[in-house]
Amino acid sequence: MEGSEAMNFELKRKLQFQATKYLDILTILQKLENEGYLNKIIDLLSRLCQEEHEFTLGGFLKLALPRLITPTAELRKIGEKAREDDFFDIREQFFNNTSIFKRNLLLIFQILGKFDLSFTL
């Protein structure tokens, strides 16, 4: 099993374990799995996270190599803060950016969940 397949398998296993706490969710989860949608959802989320990581790390590279790449306004702010501080922890900044991305993605799903997706007959 490749790395991403193993990660997806582990994520599905954890999701299934958590879903057992809520029987309604387990039924929906099984239907998603049977129809092949669960893999598509996990793949989409994995791609979104990978693109976010690449964007964040690419931004740090732009700061490190300013003559070669023009940084965005947000990355300029991060770079200026790094110059002001005696110590700049790239791991902490990466963790912060990733956490913000995850919170915003969950918020998008919550907003979408408020829409009436039912069909009237």
N, CA, C and O atoms as CSV, one atom per row, in Angstrom:
chain,resi,resn,atom,element,x,y,z
A,1,MET,N,N,0.844,-1.177,0.000
A,1,MET,CA,C,0.000,0.000,0.000
A,1,MET,C,C,0.890,1.240,0.000
A,1,MET,O,O,1.800,1.351,0.821
A,2,GLU,N,N,0.629,2.176,-0.919
A,2,GLU,CA,C,1.413,3.406,-0.990
A,2,GLU,C,C,1.104,4.288,0.210
A,2,GLU,O,O,0.134,4.056,0.931
A,3,GLY,N,N,1.944,5.308,0.419
A,3,GLY,CA,C,1.788,6.202,1.559
A,3,GLY,C,C,0.432,6.865,1.624
A,3,GLY,O,O,-0.205,6.870,2.678
A,4,SER,N,N,-0.030,7.437,0.494
A,4,SER,CA,C,-1.325,8.119,0.512
A,4,SER,C,C,-2.467,7.134,0.677
A,4,SER,O,O,-3.463,7.452,1.327
A,5,GLU,N,N,-2.345,5.933,0.098
A,5,GLU,CA,C,-3.379,4.916,0.266
A,5,GLU,C,C,-3.438,4.461,1.713
A,5,GLU,O,O,-4.524,4.257,2.255
A,6,ALA,N,N,-2.291,4.300,2.340
A,6,ALA,CA,C,-2.257,3.900,3.744
A,6,ALA,C,C,-2.866,4.988,4.622
A,6,ALA,O,O,-3.602,4.695,5.564
A,7,MET,N,N,-2.555,6.248,4.307
A,7,MET,CA,C,-3.116,7.352,5.070
A,7,MET,C,C,-4.626,7.401,4.891
A,7,MET,O,O,-5.356,7.592,5.864
A,8,ASN,N,N,-5.110,7.231,3.649
A,8,ASN,CA,C,-6.548,7.223,3.396
A,8,ASN,C,C,-7.226,6.070,4.117
A,8,ASN,O,O,-8.308,6.243,4.679
A,9,PHE,N,N,-6.607,4.897,4.109
A,9,PHE,CA,C,-7.158,3.732,4.811
A,9,PHE,C,C,-7.260,4.018,6.300
A,9,PHE,O,O,-8.278,3.724,6.927
A,10,GLU,N,N,-6.211,4.589,6.862
A,10,GLU,CA,C,-6.197,4.909,8.290
A,10,GLU,C,C,-7.255,5.957,8.616
A,10,GLU,O,O,-7.938,5.861,9.636
A,11,LEU,N,N,-7.388,6.956,7.749
A,11,LEU,CA,C,-8.397,7.991,7.959
A,11,LEU,C,C,-9.801,7.394,7.914
A,11,LEU,O,O,-10.650,7.739,8.736
A,12,LYS,N,N,-10.050,6.489,6.948
A,12,LYS,CA,C,-11.357,5.831,6.875
A,12,LYS,C,C,-11.614,4.990,8.124
A,12,LYS,O,O,-12.726,4.980,8.651
A,13,ARG,N,N,-10.591,4.290,8.595
A,13,ARG,CA,C,-10.738,3.452,9.787
A,13,ARG,C,C,-11.089,4.306,11.003
A,13,ARG,O,O,-11.970,3.943,11.783
A,14,LYS,N,N,-10.404,5.438,11.168
A,14,LYS,CA,C,-10.694,6.339,12.290
A,14,LYS,C,C,-12.098,6.928,12.164
A,14,LYS,O,O,-12.817,7.053,13.156
A,15,LEU,N,N,-12.482,7.288,10.945
A,15,LEU,CA,C,-13.811,7.845,10.708
A,15,LEU,C,C,-14.881,6.813,11.044
A,15,LEU,O,O,-15.887,7.136,11.676
A,16,GLN,N,N,-14.661,5.580,10.622
A,16,GLN,CA,C,-15.623,4.528,10.924
A,16,GLN,C,C,-15.727,4.286,12.429
A,16,GLN,O,O,-16.823,4.072,12.948
A,17,PHE,N,N,-14.605,4.319,13.125
A,17,PHE,CA,C,-14.616,4.145,14.575
A,17,PHE,C,C,-15.410,5.258,15.248
A,17,PHE,O,O,-16.240,4.997,16.118
A,18,GLN,N,N,-15.151,6.503,14.841
A,18,GLN,CA,C,-15.885,7.630,15.418
A,18,GLN,C,C,-17.371,7.554,15.073
A,18,GLN,O,O,-18.223,7.900,15.891
A,19,ALA,N,N,-17.677,7.099,13.858
A,19,ALA,CA,C,-19.068,7.023,13.411
A,19,ALA,C,C,-19.869,6.003,14.211
A,19,ALA,O,O,-21.088,6.128,14.322
A,20,THR,N,N,-19.205,4.999,14.768
A,20,THR,CA,C,-19.943,4.005,15.554
A,20,THR,C,C,-20.592,4.627,16.777
A,20,THR,O,O,-21.517,4.049,17.347
A,21,LYS,N,N,-20.122,5.792,17.186
A,21,LYS,CA,C,-20.723,6.485,18.328
A,21,LYS,C,C,-22.083,7.066,17.966
A,21,LYS,O,O,-22.899,7.345,18.844
A,22,TYR,N,N,-22.323,7.247,16.677
A,22,TYR,CA,C,-23.550,7.872,16.203
A,22,TYR,C,C,-24.141,6.983,15.108
A,22,TYR,O,O,-23.665,6.995,13.973
A,23,LEU,N,N,-25.166,6.221,15.445
A,23,LEU,CA,C,-25.682,5.216,14.519
A,23,LEU,C,C,-26.157,5.811,13.201
A,23,LEU,O,O,-25.962,5.194,12.154
A,24,ASP,N,N,-26.772,6.988,13.217
A,24,ASP,CA,C,-27.230,7.606,11.971
A,24,ASP,C,C,-26.055,7.897,11.044
A,24,ASP,O,O,-26.137,7.694,9.833
A,25,ILE,N,N,-24.980,8.367,11.624
A,25,ILE,CA,C,-23.795,8.675,10.821
A,25,ILE,C,C,-23.211,7.397,10.228
A,25,ILE,O,O,-22.752,7.390,9.086
A,26,LEU,N,N,-23.229,6.335,10.996
A,26,LEU,CA,C,-22.685,5.067,10.509
A,26,LEU,C,C,-23.446,4.592,9.264
A,26,LEU,O,O,-22.840,4.089,8.318
A,27,THR,N,N,-24.753,4.751,9.269
A,27,THR,CA,C,-25.564,4.356,8.110
A,27,THR,C,C,-25.182,5.185,6.888
A,27,THR,O,O,-25.011,4.647,5.794
A,28,ILE,N,N,-25.050,6.485,7.076
A,28,ILE,CA,C,-24.663,7.368,5.967
A,28,ILE,C,C,-23.246,7.042,5.505
A,28,ILE,O,O,-22.970,7.004,4.306
A,29,LEU,N,N,-22.363,6.812,6.451
A,29,LEU,CA,C,-20.975,6.475,6.125
A,29,LEU,C,C,-20.904,5.198,5.306
A,29,LEU,O,O,-20.144,5.121,4.341
A,30,GLN,N,N,-21.688,4.195,5.680
A,30,GLN,CA,C,-21.693,2.931,4.925
A,30,GLN,C,C,-22.218,3.144,3.505
A,30,GLN,O,O,-21.703,2.556,2.554
A,31,LYS,N,N,-23.239,3.982,3.367
A,31,LYS,CA,C,-23.765,4.265,2.029
A,31,LYS,C,C,-22.712,4.990,1.186
A,31,LYS,O,O,-22.519,4.669,0.013
A,32,LEU,N,N,-22.034,5.971,1.791
A,32,LEU,CA,C,-20.968,6.676,1.068
A,32,LEU,C,C,-19.874,5.705,0.635
A,32,LEU,O,O,-19.359,5.792,-0.479
A,33,GLU,N,N,-19.526,4.782,1.526
A,33,GLU,CA,C,-18.493,3.784,1.214
A,33,GLU,C,C,-18.958,2.875,0.084
A,33,GLU,O,O,-18.212,2.631,-0.864
A,34,ASN,N,N,-20.177,2.378,0.180
A,34,ASN,CA,C,-20.703,1.450,-0.836
A,34,ASN,C,C,-20.807,2.103,-2.211
A,34,ASN,O,O,-20.592,1.436,-3.223
A,35,GLU,N,N,-21.128,3.376,-2.264
A,35,GLU,CA,C,-21.292,4.079,-3.536
A,35,GLU,C,C,-19.958,4.630,-4.077
A,35,GLU,O,O,-19.906,5.166,-5.184
A,36,GLY,N,N,-18.896,4.492,-3.291
A,36,GLY,CA,C,-17.582,4.964,-3.718
A,36,GLY,C,C,-17.322,6.440,-3.447
A,36,GLY,O,O,-16.283,6.972,-3.836
A,37,TYR,N,N,-18.264,7.099,-2.780
A,37,TYR,CA,C,-18.109,8.531,-2.521
A,37,TYR,C,C,-17.111,8.814,-1.395
A,37,TYR,O,O,-16.459,9.858,-1.391
A,38,LEU,N,N,-16.993,7.895,-0.452
A,38,LEU,CA,C,-16.095,8.139,0.682
A,38,LEU,C,C,-14.658,8.304,0.204
A,38,LEU,O,O,-13.952,9.207,0.653
A,39,ASN,N,N,-14.223,7.437,-0.702
A,39,ASN,CA,C,-12.864,7.574,-1.250
A,39,ASN,C,C,-12.695,8.892,-1.988
A,39,ASN,O,O,-11.647,9.530,-1.893
A,40,LYS,N,N,-13.733,9.305,-2.729
A,40,LYS,CA,C,-13.663,10.569,-3.466
A,40,LYS,C,C,-13.565,11.754,-2.505
A,40,LYS,O,O,-12.805,12.691,-2.744
A,41,ILE,N,N,-14.336,11.707,-1.420
A,41,ILE,CA,C,-14.295,12.786,-0.429
A,41,ILE,C,C,-12.922,12.851,0.223
A,41,ILE,O,O,-12.339,13.927,0.354
A,42,ILE,N,N,-12.408,11.694,0.631
A,42,ILE,CA,C,-11.091,11.654,1.279
A,42,ILE,C,C,-10.010,12.120,0.309
A,42,ILE,O,O,-9.115,12.871,0.697
A,43,ASP,N,N,-10.084,11.683,-0.948
A,43,ASP,CA,C,-9.106,12.120,-1.947
A,43,ASP,C,C,-9.165,13.634,-2.149
A,43,ASP,O,O,-8.130,14.295,-2.241
A,44,LEU,N,N,-10.388,14.181,-2.218
A,44,LEU,CA,C,-10.547,15.633,-2.388
A,44,LEU,C,C,-9.938,16.372,-1.200
A,44,LEU,O,O,-9.188,17.330,-1.385
A,45,LEU,N,N,-10.257,15.934,0.023
A,45,LEU,CA,C,-9.713,16.592,1.209
A,45,LEU,C,C,-8.191,16.463,1.261
A,45,LEU,O,O,-7.498,17.402,1.651
A,46,SER,N,N,-7.678,15.307,0.871
A,46,SER,CA,C,-6.221,15.116,0.846
A,46,SER,C,C,-5.560,16.067,-0.155
A,46,SER,O,O,-4.516,16.651,0.133
A,47,ARG,N,N,-6.180,16.219,-1.341
A,47,ARG,CA,C,-5.624,17.137,-2.353
A,47,ARG,C,C,-5.680,18.578,-1.867
A,47,ARG,O,O,-4.727,19.336,-2.052
A,48,LEU,N,N,-6.805,18.963,-1.239
A,48,LEU,CA,C,-6.917,20.327,-0.718
A,48,LEU,C,C,-5.826,20.602,0.321
A,48,LEU,O,O,-5.180,21.650,0.293
A,49,CYS,N,N,-5.632,19.655,1.229
A,49,CYS,CA,C,-4.602,19.833,2.255
A,49,CYS,C,C,-3.209,19.871,1.640
A,49,CYS,O,O,-2.373,20.674,2.053
A,50,GLN,N,N,-2.952,19.014,0.660
A,50,GLN,CA,C,-1.646,19.006,-0.005
A,50,GLN,C,C,-1.389,20.341,-0.703
A,50,GLN,O,O,-0.288,20.886,-0.623
A,51,GLU,N,N,-2.408,20.863,-1.386
A,51,GLU,CA,C,-2.246,22.154,-2.061
A,51,GLU,C,C,-2.009,23.272,-1.049
A,51,GLU,O,O,-1.216,24.177,-1.305
A,52,GLU,N,N,-2.688,23.219,0.095
A,52,GLU,CA,C,-2.479,24.220,1.138
A,52,GLU,C,C,-1.059,24.135,1.688
A,52,GLU,O,O,-0.413,25.159,1.912
A,53,HIS,N,N,-0.577,22.915,1.903
A,53,HIS,CA,C,0.803,22.745,2.388
A,53,HIS,C,C,1.797,23.297,1.372
A,53,HIS,O,O,2.749,23.989,1.734
A,54,GLU,N,N,1.569,22.986,0.109
A,54,GLU,CA,C,2.473,23.477,-0.940
A,54,GLU,C,C,2.430,24.997,-1.017
A,54,GLU,O,O,3.464,25.635,-1.214
A,55,PHE,N,N,1.238,25.589,-0.865
A,55,PHE,CA,C,1.112,27.045,-0.883
A,55,PHE,C,C,1.883,27.655,0.282
A,55,PHE,O,O,2.627,28.621,0.111
A,56,THR,N,N,1.696,27.077,1.471
A,56,THR,CA,C,2.370,27.607,2.663
A,56,THR,C,C,3.879,27.463,2.534
A,56,THR,O,O,4.619,28.421,2.761
A,57,LEU,N,N,4.337,26.266,2.170
A,57,LEU,CA,C,5.782,26.054,2.038
A,57,LEU,C,C,6.349,26.871,0.887
A,57,LEU,O,O,7.462,27.388,0.984
A,58,GLY,N,N,5.595,26.993,-0.201
A,58,GLY,CA,C,6.031,27.830,-1.318
A,58,GLY,C,C,6.179,29.271,-0.889
A,58,GLY,O,O,7.088,29.970,-1.336
A,59,GLY,N,N,5.279,29.722,-0.016
A,59,GLY,CA,C,5.367,31.079,0.505
A,59,GLY,C,C,6.633,31.294,1.313
A,59,GLY,O,O,7.270,32.343,1.224
A,60,PHE,N,N,6.991,30.289,2.104
A,60,PHE,CA,C,8.228,30.406,2.877
A,60,PHE,C,C,9.439,30.442,1.963
A,60,PHE,O,O,10.409,31.149,2.234
A,61,LEU,N,N,9.382,29.673,0.869
A,61,LEU,CA,C,10.480,29.717,-0.092
A,61,LEU,C,C,10.577,31.087,-0.745
A,61,LEU,O,O,11.673,31.579,-1.009
A,62,LYS,N,N,9.427,31.703,-1.003
A,62,LYS,CA,C,9.432,33.051,-1.583
A,62,LYS,C,C,10.111,34.037,-0.641
A,62,LYS,O,O,10.807,34.952,-1.079
A,63,LEU,N,N,9.899,33.839,0.658
A,63,LEU,CA,C,10.552,34.722,1.627
A,63,LEU,C,C,12.055,34.470,1.675
A,63,LEU,O,O,12.853,35.395,1.825
A,64,ALA,N,N,12.421,33.195,1.544
A,64,ALA,CA,C,13.833,32.840,1.626
A,64,ALA,C,C,14.595,33.255,0.373
A,64,ALA,O,O,15.792,33.536,0.433
A,65,LEU,N,N,13.905,33.293,-0.752
A,65,LEU,CA,C,14.546,33.611,-2.027
A,65,LEU,C,C,13.870,34.817,-2.681
A,65,LEU,O,O,13.348,34.693,-3.789
A,66,PRO,N,N,13.867,35.986,-2.022
A,66,PRO,CA,C,13.092,37.127,-2.520
A,66,PRO,C,C,13.523,37.628,-3.895
A,66,PRO,O,O,12.709,38.202,-4.618
A,67,ARG,N,N,14.758,37.428,-4.264
A,67,ARG,CA,C,15.208,37.919,-5.570
A,67,ARG,C,C,14.667,37.067,-6.712
A,67,ARG,O,O,14.533,37.536,-7.842
A,68,LEU,N,N,14.359,35.814,-6.405
A,68,LEU,CA,C,13.898,34.901,-7.442
A,68,LEU,C,C,12.378,34.861,-7.555
A,68,LEU,O,O,11.840,34.620,-8.635
A,69,ILE,N,N,11.690,35.095,-6.445
A,69,ILE,CA,C,10.232,34.958,-6.416
A,69,ILE,C,C,9.646,36.165,-5.687
A,69,ILE,O,O,10.174,36.575,-4.653
A,70,THR,N,N,8.571,36.734,-6.206
A,70,THR,CA,C,7.921,37.862,-5.551
A,70,THR,C,C,6.887,37.346,-4.560
A,70,THR,O,O,5.937,36.678,-4.969
A,71,PRO,N,N,7.038,37.633,-3.279
A,71,PRO,CA,C,6.082,37.125,-2.293
A,71,PRO,C,C,4.757,37.881,-2.340
A,71,PRO,O,O,4.704,39.034,-2.768
A,72,THR,N,N,3.689,37.220,-1.896
A,72,THR,CA,C,2.383,37.857,-1.809
A,72,THR,C,C,2.371,38.811,-0.622
A,72,THR,O,O,3.291,38.800,0.195
A,73,ALA,N,N,1.325,39.642,-0.523
A,73,ALA,CA,C,1.221,40.615,0.576
A,73,ALA,C,C,1.203,39.898,1.921
A,73,ALA,O,O,1.844,40.348,2.871
A,74,GLU,N,N,0.474,38.788,2.009
A,74,GLU,CA,C,0.391,38.040,3.279
A,74,GLU,C,C,1.769,37.521,3.670
A,74,GLU,O,O,2.158,37.586,4.837
A,75,LEU,N,N,2.493,37.014,2.705
A,75,LEU,CA,C,3.823,36.479,3.006
A,75,LEU,C,C,4.798,37.587,3.355
A,75,LEU,O,O,5.719,37.373,4.143
A,76,ARG,N,N,4.611,38.767,2.781
A,76,ARG,CA,C,5.455,39.901,3.180
A,76,ARG,C,C,5.249,40.226,4.654
A,76,ARG,O,O,6.207,40.497,5.379
A,77,LYS,N,N,3.961,40.197,5.101
A,77,LYS,CA,C,3.677,40.468,6.514
A,77,LYS,C,C,4.366,39.449,7.404
A,77,LYS,O,O,4.952,39.807,8.426
A,78,ILE,N,N,4.298,38.180,7.020
A,78,ILE,CA,C,4.954,37.127,7.809
A,78,ILE,C,C,6.463,37.357,7.833
A,78,ILE,O,O,7.103,37.223,8.876
A,79,GLY,N,N,7.022,37.704,6.678
A,79,GLY,CA,C,8.463,37.944,6.600
A,79,GLY,C,C,8.895,39.125,7.445
A,79,GLY,O,O,9.935,39.071,8.102
A,80,GLU,N,N,8.105,40.198,7.437
A,80,GLU,CA,C,8.443,41.363,8.251
A,80,GLU,C,C,8.367,41.026,9.733
A,80,GLU,O,O,9.199,41.476,10.521
A,81,LYS,N,N,7.366,40.230,10.113
A,81,LYS,CA,C,7.264,39.808,11.515
A,81,LYS,C,C,8.484,38.965,11.896
A,81,LYS,O,O,9.021,39.090,12.996
A,82,ALA,N,N,8.911,38.108,10.967
A,82,ALA,CA,C,10.077,37.262,11.236
A,82,ALA,C,C,11.329,38.118,11.446
A,82,ALA,O,O,12.170,37.800,12.286
A,83,ARG,N,N,11.446,39.204,10.680
A,83,ARG,CA,C,12.615,40.076,10.834
A,83,ARG,C,C,12.566,40.842,12.154
A,83,ARG,O,O,13.602,41.131,12.752
A,84,GLU,N,N,11.328,41.175,12.612
A,84,GLU,CA,C,11.184,41.908,13.870
A,84,GLU,C,C,11.492,41.027,15.076
A,84,GLU,O,O,12.049,41.495,16.069
A,85,ASP,N,N,11.132,39.770,14.987
A,85,ASP,CA,C,11.356,38.847,16.098
A,85,ASP,C,C,12.803,38.361,16.091
A,85,ASP,O,O,13.450,38.276,15.048
A,86,ASP,N,N,13.279,38.048,17.277
A,86,ASP,CA,C,14.614,37.462,17.371
A,86,ASP,C,C,14.592,36.014,16.887
A,86,ASP,O,O,15.591,35.486,16.400
A,87,PHE,N,N,13.425,35.390,17.035
A,87,PHE,CA,C,13.317,33.972,16.697
A,87,PHE,C,C,12.047,33.744,15.905
A,87,PHE,O,O,10.974,34.177,16.325
A,88,PHE,N,N,12.145,33.081,14.778
A,88,PHE,CA,C,10.996,32.768,13.941
A,88,PHE,C,C,10.963,31.266,13.746
A,88,PHE,O,O,11.881,30.688,13.164
A,89,ASP,N,N,9.901,30.633,14.233
A,89,ASP,CA,C,9.769,29.181,14.140
A,89,ASP,C,C,8.896,28.838,12.940
A,89,ASP,O,O,7.678,29.015,12.976
A,90,ILE,N,N,9.524,28.349,11.886
A,90,ILE,CA,C,8.774,28.028,10.673
A,90,ILE,C,C,7.782,26.906,10.930
A,90,ILE,O,O,6.714,26.880,10.319
A,91,ARG,N,N,8.112,25.975,11.823
A,91,ARG,CA,C,7.180,24.888,12.146
A,91,ARG,C,C,5.926,25.431,12.812
A,91,ARG,O,O,4.813,24.999,12.510
A,92,GLU,N,N,6.111,26.369,13.708
A,92,GLU,CA,C,4.958,26.974,14.391
A,92,GLU,C,C,4.089,27.729,13.392
A,92,GLU,O,O,2.863,27.633,13.445
A,93,GLN,N,N,4.702,28.469,12.494
A,93,GLN,CA,C,3.950,29.214,11.487
A,93,GLN,C,C,3.212,28.260,10.551
A,93,GLN,O,O,2.065,28.507,10.178
A,94,PHE,N,N,3.880,27.168,10.175
A,94,PHE,CA,C,3.244,26.164,9.320
A,94,PHE,C,C,2.045,25.547,10.039
A,94,PHE,O,O,0.984,25.376,9.439
A,95,PHE,N,N,2.209,25.211,11.323
A,95,PHE,CA,C,1.117,24.659,12.120
A,95,PHE,C,C,-0.037,25.655,12.206
A,95,PHE,O,O,-1.198,25.273,12.058
A,96,ASN,N,N,0.272,26.923,12.444
A,96,ASN,CA,C,-0.764,27.960,12.531
A,96,ASN,C,C,-1.530,28.084,11.214
A,96,ASN,O,O,-2.760,28.121,11.205
A,97,ASN,N,N,-0.795,28.149,10.106
A,97,ASN,CA,C,-1.440,28.270,8.793
A,97,ASN,C,C,-2.323,27.056,8.498
A,97,ASN,O,O,-3.428,27.199,7.974
A,98,THR,N,N,-1.831,25.864,8.837
A,98,THR,CA,C,-2.598,24.641,8.609
A,98,THR,C,C,-3.854,24.617,9.471
A,98,THR,O,O,-4.918,24.207,9.007
A,99,SER,N,N,-3.738,25.051,10.716
A,99,SER,CA,C,-4.898,25.087,11.611
A,99,SER,C,C,-5.959,26.060,11.101
A,99,SER,O,O,-7.153,25.763,11.142
A,100,ILE,N,N,-5.524,27.207,10.629
A,100,ILE,CA,C,-6.465,28.194,10.076
A,100,ILE,C,C,-7.167,27.606,8.855
A,100,ILE,O,O,-8.379,27.753,8.699
A,101,PHE,N,N,-6.407,26.947,8.000
A,101,PHE,CA,C,-6.999,26.329,6.809
A,101,PHE,C,C,-8.056,25.298,7.203
A,101,PHE,O,O,-9.147,25.287,6.635
A,102,LYS,N,N,-7.745,24.437,8.164
A,102,LYS,CA,C,-8.696,23.405,8.591
A,102,LYS,C,C,-9.957,24.024,9.186
A,102,LYS,O,O,-11.066,23.587,8.879
A,103,ARG,N,N,-9.796,25.032,10.031
A,103,ARG,CA,C,-10.967,25.697,10.623
A,103,ARG,C,C,-11.838,26.321,9.547
A,103,ARG,O,O,-13.063,26.206,9.593
A,104,ASN,N,N,-11.220,26.976,8.588
A,104,ASN,CA,C,-11.983,27.615,7.513
A,104,ASN,C,C,-12.682,26.584,6.637
A,104,ASN,O,O,-13.815,26.803,6.207
A,105,LEU,N,N,-12.022,25.466,6.368
A,105,LEU,CA,C,-12.636,24.409,5.575
A,105,LEU,C,C,-13.843,23.822,6.315
A,105,LEU,O,O,-14.887,23.590,5.705
A,106,LEU,N,N,-13.708,23.583,7.610
A,106,LEU,CA,C,-14.842,23.090,8.404
A,106,LEU,C,C,-15.981,24.099,8.424
A,106,LEU,O,O,-17.151,23.720,8.368
A,107,LEU,N,N,-15.646,25.371,8.502
A,107,LEU,CA,C,-16.663,26.415,8.483
A,107,LEU,C,C,-17.425,26.402,7.152
A,107,LEU,O,O,-18.644,26.577,7.129
A,108,ILE,N,N,-16.714,26.195,6.065
A,108,ILE,CA,C,-17.371,26.102,4.758
A,108,ILE,C,C,-18.364,24.943,4.755
A,108,ILE,O,O,-19.487,25.093,4.275
A,109,PHE,N,N,-17.959,23.781,5.289
A,109,PHE,CA,C,-18.867,22.632,5.348
A,109,PHE,C,C,-20.068,22.920,6.242
A,109,PHE,O,O,-21.185,22.509,5.930
A,110,GLN,N,N,-19.845,23.624,7.351
A,110,GLN,CA,C,-20.964,23.976,8.226
A,110,GLN,C,C,-21.942,24.908,7.514
A,110,GLN,O,O,-23.157,24.751,7.640
A,111,ILE,N,N,-21.419,25.865,6.776
A,111,ILE,CA,C,-22.275,26.789,6.031
A,111,ILE,C,C,-23.065,26.025,4.972
A,111,ILE,O,O,-24.267,26.240,4.814
A,112,LEU,N,N,-22.390,25.134,4.250
A,112,LEU,CA,C,-23.081,24.329,3.238
A,112,LEU,C,C,-24.156,23.460,3.872
A,112,LEU,O,O,-25.203,23.228,3.268
A,113,GLY,N,N,-23.905,22.978,5.085
A,113,GLY,CA,C,-24.867,22.136,5.787
A,113,GLY,C,C,-26.145,22.875,6.147
A,113,GLY,O,O,-27.169,22.242,6.404
A,114,LYS,N,N,-26.106,24.185,6.171
A,114,LYS,CA,C,-27.290,24.971,6.508
A,114,LYS,C,C,-28.240,25.131,5.327
A,114,LYS,O,O,-29.393,25.524,5.504
A,115,PHE,N,N,-27.759,24.827,4.126
A,115,PHE,CA,C,-28.622,24.936,2.948
A,115,PHE,C,C,-29.570,23.747,2.910
A,115,PHE,O,O,-29.209,22.636,3.298
A,116,ASP,N,N,-30.763,23.990,2.446
A,116,ASP,CA,C,-31.750,22.930,2.318
A,116,ASP,C,C,-31.441,22.160,1.038
A,116,ASP,O,O,-31.689,22.642,-0.067
A,117,LEU,N,N,-30.900,20.967,1.203
A,117,LEU,CA,C,-30.529,20.147,0.051
A,117,LEU,C,C,-31.609,19.133,-0.290
A,117,LEU,O,O,-31.419,18.293,-1.169
A,118,SER,N,N,-32.757,19.208,0.411
A,118,SER,CA,C,-33.832,18.252,0.143
A,118,SER,C,C,-34.601,18.661,-1.098
A,118,SER,O,O,-34.600,19.824,-1.501
A,119,PHE,N,N,-35.233,17.712,-1.674
A,119,PHE,CA,C,-36.017,17.945,-2.871
A,119,PHE,C,C,-37.492,17.822,-2.514
A,119,PHE,O,O,-37.883,16.930,-1.763
A,120,THR,N,N,-38.290,18.702,-3.045
A,120,THR,CA,C,-39.732,18.631,-2.785
A,120,THR,C,C,-40.408,17.954,-3.953
A,120,THR,O,O,-40.036,18.150,-5.110
A,121,LEU,N,N,-41.396,17.163,-3.635
A,121,LEU,CA,C,-42.158,16.450,-4.666
A,121,LEU,C,C,-43.479,17.097,-4.887
A,121,LEU,O,O,-44.261,16.637,-5.719
